[in-house]
Amino acid sequence: MIVVTGATGGLGGATVEHLLQRVPAERIGVSVRDAGRARHLADRGVRVRQGSYEDQAALRDSFEGAEQVLLVSGNDPIADVVRLHGNAIEAAAAAGAQRLIYTSQHAATPGNPYPPSQIHVATEAMLADSGIGWTSLRNAAYGPLDEVLGPWSRTGKIAQPADGPVPYTDRADVAEGTAVVLAAGHHLDGPVTLSASTAVTFDDLAETASHLIGRTVERVVVDDEQWIAGQIASGMSPEVAGFMLTWYQAARAGHFAEADPLLSELLGREPRTVAERLADGIAG
């Protein structure tokens, strides 16, 4: 059995949908905080059990019979996420799981100034010490492009801090690639990167957006302190603004510059490009 955690979330839910296209529903289980929100999966034959990273006993029950467990990383900003990941790893081991697949982050390496990187570094170390086969899927940035570009379509400007090349990746492609790994039993050992095929900068994205809409989209580099002040003036807390800035700082230092062909190999096609994603956003 393949058990997926976080199956009512964006990445976990999409992964389950792709799994259902590849393996029988009775081979899939989900571990969710609220079983009621997974009723749509239970109705299709998926085993639904309640479990959260805070409760090891519930996790062991939800992982019962699992050959593989997909551990979707936590993102609670006030929780001890490393400890919670440790709970999940221990519960999977106790339940007899043979392999853990963990959703990590692109460039999860020491020295990356983006704080979640260190959570993933610590979790990968625990996986290595677990005695279980493990794969860490270091997923490239897969959030909506407007989250990092800002309101460019309204302002005609990408006015953000200095950046660097990033292989911005479609979450749907990451979910499909993850499902392929789980369904095919791909024994990819240790950390691997799932990313789009090409890393691009905001300059590249401004050029692409200009071509798509038929008028110039300007790239404006905003000083870090000025950018933080602007975010705070818009209602963001200083803590959140400072946190978000570290992502741009990591990008400009080259931490996210490497693209990897693995995702295209898993999909059997090229992942969606930023041009395709921007075009869809404009059309929408």
C-alpha positions as CSV (number, residue, x, y, z in Angstrom):
1,M,0.0,0.0,0.0
2,I,1.0,3.6,-0.7
3,V,0.0,6.0,2.1
4,V,0.0,9.8,1.4
5,T,0.0,12.4,4.1
6,G,-1.5,15.8,3.7
7,A,-3.9,14.4,1.1
8,T,-6.4,17.3,1.5
9,G,-3.7,19.9,0.8
10,G,-2.7,21.2,-2.6
11,L,0.3,19.0,-3.4
12,G,-0.8,15.9,-1.5
13,G,-4.3,16.0,-3.0
14,A,-3.0,16.4,-6.5
15,T,-0.6,13.6,-6.0
16,V,-3.4,11.3,-4.9
17,E,-5.4,12.2,-8.0
18,H,-2.5,11.2,-10.2
19,L,-2.0,8.0,-8.2
20,L,-5.6,7.0,-8.8
21,Q,-4.8,7.1,-12.6
22,R,-2.0,4.6,-12.1
23,V,-2.8,2.2,-9.3
24,P,-6.1,0.6,-8.0
25,A,-7.7,2.7,-5.3
26,E,-7.4,-0.1,-2.8
27,R,-3.7,0.2,-2.9
28,I,-3.8,3.8,-1.8
29,G,-4.3,5.1,1.8
30,V,-4.3,8.7,3.1
31,S,-3.4,10.0,6.5
32,V,-5.3,13.3,7.1
33,R,-6.0,15.6,10.0
34,D,-9.7,15.7,9.2
35,A,-11.1,12.5,7.7
36,G,-14.3,14.3,6.8
37,R,-12.5,16.4,4.3
38,A,-11.3,13.3,2.5
39,R,-14.8,11.8,2.0
40,H,-14.4,12.3,-1.7
41,L,-11.5,9.9,-1.6
42,A,-13.1,7.3,0.6
43,D,-16.1,7.3,-1.8
44,R,-13.7,6.2,-4.6
45,G,-12.2,3.3,-2.6
46,V,-9.2,5.0,-1.0
47,R,-8.5,4.0,2.6
48,V,-8.9,7.1,4.8
49,R,-7.5,7.3,8.3
50,Q,-7.1,10.2,10.7
51,G,-3.5,11.1,11.5
52,S,-1.5,14.2,12.3
53,Y,2.2,14.7,12.8
54,E,1.5,15.6,16.5
55,D,0.1,12.2,17.3
56,Q,2.4,9.2,16.7
57,A,-0.2,6.6,17.8
58,A,-2.7,7.9,15.2
59,L,0.1,8.0,12.6
60,R,1.1,4.4,13.2
61,D,-2.5,3.4,12.7
62,S,-2.8,5.5,9.5
63,F,0.5,4.0,8.2
64,E,-0.5,0.4,8.9
65,G,0.3,-1.9,6.0
66,A,2.2,0.8,4.1
67,E,5.1,-0.2,1.9
68,Q,5.7,3.4,1.0
69,V,4.7,6.6,2.8
70,L,4.7,10.0,1.2
71,L,5.6,12.5,3.9
72,V,4.4,16.0,2.8
73,S,6.5,18.5,4.7
74,G,4.8,20.7,7.3
75,N,4.8,24.5,6.9
76,D,3.4,25.7,10.2
77,P,5.4,28.9,11.0
78,I,5.0,28.5,14.8
79,A,5.5,24.8,15.1
80,D,8.6,22.8,15.7
81,V,8.4,21.3,12.2
82,V,11.6,19.3,12.5
83,R,10.2,17.5,15.6
84,L,6.9,16.9,13.8
85,H,8.7,15.4,10.9
86,G,10.7,13.2,13.3
87,N,7.4,12.0,14.7
88,A,6.2,10.9,11.3
89,I,9.5,9.2,10.4
90,E,9.4,7.2,13.7
91,A,5.8,6.3,13.2
92,A,6.4,5.0,9.7
93,A,9.3,2.9,10.9
94,A,7.2,1.5,13.7
95,A,4.5,0.7,11.2
96,G,6.9,-1.3,9.1
97,A,7.1,1.0,6.1
98,Q,9.9,0.1,3.7
99,R,10.4,3.4,2.0
100,L,9.7,7.1,2.9
101,I,9.3,9.7,0.2
102,Y,9.6,13.2,1.6
103,T,8.7,16.5,-0.1
104,S,11.7,18.6,0.4
105,Q,12.9,21.9,-1.1
106,H,15.1,22.8,-4.0
107,A,18.6,23.6,-2.7
108,A,18.0,22.3,0.8
109,T,21.7,22.7,1.7
110,P,23.6,24.3,4.6
111,G,24.2,28.0,4.0
112,N,21.0,28.6,2.1
113,P,19.6,31.8,3.7
114,Y,16.0,30.8,3.1
115,P,15.0,29.5,6.6
116,P,12.9,26.5,5.5
117,S,16.0,25.0,3.9
118,Q,17.4,24.2,7.3
119,I,14.2,22.4,8.2
120,H,14.7,20.2,5.2
121,V,18.4,19.7,5.9
122,A,17.6,18.5,9.4
123,T,14.7,16.2,8.2
124,E,16.9,14.7,5.5
125,A,19.5,13.9,8.2
126,M,16.8,12.1,10.2
127,L,15.7,10.2,7.1
128,A,19.3,9.1,6.6
129,D,19.4,7.8,10.2
130,S,16.0,6.1,10.1
131,G,17.2,2.7,8.8
132,I,14.4,2.9,6.1
133,G,14.9,3.4,2.4
134,W,14.2,7.1,1.6
135,T,13.9,9.6,-1.2
136,S,13.8,13.3,-0.7
137,L,12.1,15.1,-3.5
138,R,13.7,18.6,-3.5
139,N,10.9,20.4,-5.3
140,A,11.7,23.6,-7.1
141,A,9.5,26.7,-6.4
142,Y,6.0,25.7,-7.5
143,G,3.7,28.4,-6.0
144,P,1.7,30.8,-8.2
145,L,4.0,33.0,-10.2
146,D,2.3,36.2,-9.0
147,E,3.4,35.4,-5.4
148,V,7.0,36.2,-6.5
149,L,6.4,38.6,-9.3
150,G,3.9,40.8,-7.6
151,P,1.0,42.6,-9.4
152,W,2.8,42.9,-12.7
153,S,-0.3,42.5,-14.9
154,R,-1.9,45.5,-13.2
155,T,1.2,47.7,-12.9
156,G,3.2,46.7,-16.0
157,K,6.2,46.3,-13.8
158,I,7.9,43.4,-12.0
159,A,9.1,45.6,-9.1
160,Q,10.8,43.2,-6.7
161,P,14.2,42.8,-5.0
162,A,17.2,41.6,-7.0
163,D,16.8,38.0,-7.9
164,G,18.6,35.2,-9.6
165,P,17.8,32.2,-11.9
166,V,15.1,29.9,-10.6
167,P,13.4,26.9,-12.5
168,Y,9.9,27.9,-11.6
169,T,7.9,24.7,-11.7
170,D,4.2,23.9,-12.1
171,R,2.7,22.2,-8.9
172,A,0.7,19.9,-11.2
173,D,3.9,18.6,-12.7
174,V,5.5,18.1,-9.3
175,A,2.4,16.1,-8.2
176,E,2.4,14.0,-11.3
177,G,6.1,13.3,-11.0
178,T,5.7,12.3,-7.3
179,A,2.9,9.9,-8.3
180,V,5.1,8.3,-10.9
181,V,7.8,7.8,-8.3
182,L,5.3,6.2,-5.9
183,A,3.4,4.1,-8.5
184,A,6.4,2.8,-10.3
185,G,8.4,2.1,-7.2
186,H,11.2,4.1,-8.5
187,H,14.0,3.6,-5.9
188,L,15.6,7.0,-6.2
189,D,17.8,7.0,-3.1
190,G,18.5,10.1,-1.1
191,P,17.9,13.7,-2.4
192,V,16.8,14.3,-6.0
193,T,15.6,17.5,-7.6
194,L,12.2,17.9,-9.3
195,S,12.2,21.1,-11.4
196,A,11.3,22.7,-14.7
197,S,13.9,22.3,-17.4
198,T,15.1,25.9,-17.4
199,A,16.0,28.4,-14.7
200,V,14.9,32.0,-15.5
201,T,15.3,35.4,-13.9
202,F,12.8,38.3,-13.5
203,D,14.4,39.9,-16.5
204,D,13.6,36.8,-18.5
205,L,10.0,36.8,-17.2
206,A,9.5,40.5,-18.0
207,E,10.6,39.8,-21.5
208,T,8.3,36.8,-21.8
209,A,5.3,38.7,-20.3
210,S,5.9,41.7,-22.6
211,H,5.8,39.3,-25.6
212,L,2.6,37.7,-24.4
213,I,0.6,40.9,-23.7
214,G,2.0,42.9,-26.6
215,R,3.4,45.8,-24.5
216,T,6.5,46.3,-22.3
217,V,6.6,44.9,-18.8
218,E,9.4,46.6,-17.0
219,R,11.7,44.9,-14.6
220,V,12.4,47.3,-11.7
221,V,14.9,46.2,-9.0
222,V,13.8,47.5,-5.6
223,D,16.3,48.0,-2.8
224,D,15.8,45.4,0.0
225,E,15.0,47.9,2.7
226,Q,12.7,49.8,0.4
227,W,10.9,46.6,-0.5
228,I,10.4,45.6,3.1
229,A,9.1,49.1,3.9
230,G,6.6,48.8,1.0
231,Q,5.4,45.4,2.2
232,I,4.9,46.7,5.7
233,A,3.0,49.7,4.4
234,S,0.7,47.3,2.5
235,G,-0.1,45.5,5.8
236,M,2.5,42.7,6.0
237,S,4.2,42.2,9.3
238,P,7.9,43.0,9.5
239,E,8.6,39.4,10.4
240,V,6.8,38.0,7.3
241,A,8.4,40.6,5.1
242,G,11.9,39.8,6.4
243,F,11.2,36.1,5.9
244,M,10.0,36.6,2.3
245,L,13.1,38.7,1.5
246,T,15.4,35.7,2.3
247,W,13.9,33.8,-0.6
248,Y,15.0,36.6,-3.0
249,Q,18.4,36.7,-1.3
250,A,18.8,33.0,-1.8
251,A,17.9,33.3,-5.4
252,R,20.3,36.1,-6.1
253,A,23.1,34.1,-4.4
254,G,22.5,31.3,-6.9
255,H,21.1,28.7,-4.6
256,F,18.1,27.9,-6.9
257,A,20.0,28.2,-10.2
258,E,20.3,24.5,-11.0
259,A,17.6,22.9,-13.1
260,D,17.4,19.1,-13.3
261,P,16.1,16.8,-16.1
262,L,14.6,14.2,-13.7
263,L,11.1,15.6,-13.7
264,S,10.9,15.5,-17.5
265,E,12.2,11.9,-17.4
266,L,9.5,11.0,-15.0
267,L,6.7,12.7,-16.9
268,G,7.9,11.5,-20.3
269,R,7.5,15.1,-21.6
270,E,8.8,18.5,-20.8
271,P,7.4,20.2,-17.7
272,R,5.3,23.3,-18.3
273,T,7.3,26.4,-19.0
274,V,6.9,29.8,-17.3
275,A,5.7,31.1,-20.7
276,E,2.9,28.6,-20.7
277,R,1.9,29.4,-17.1
278,L,2.0,33.1,-17.7
279,A,-0.1,32.7,-20.8
280,D,-2.7,30.7,-18.9
281,G,-2.8,33.3,-16.2
282,I,-3.4,36.1,-18.8
283,A,-6.1,34.0,-20.5
284,G,-7.7,33.3,-17.1
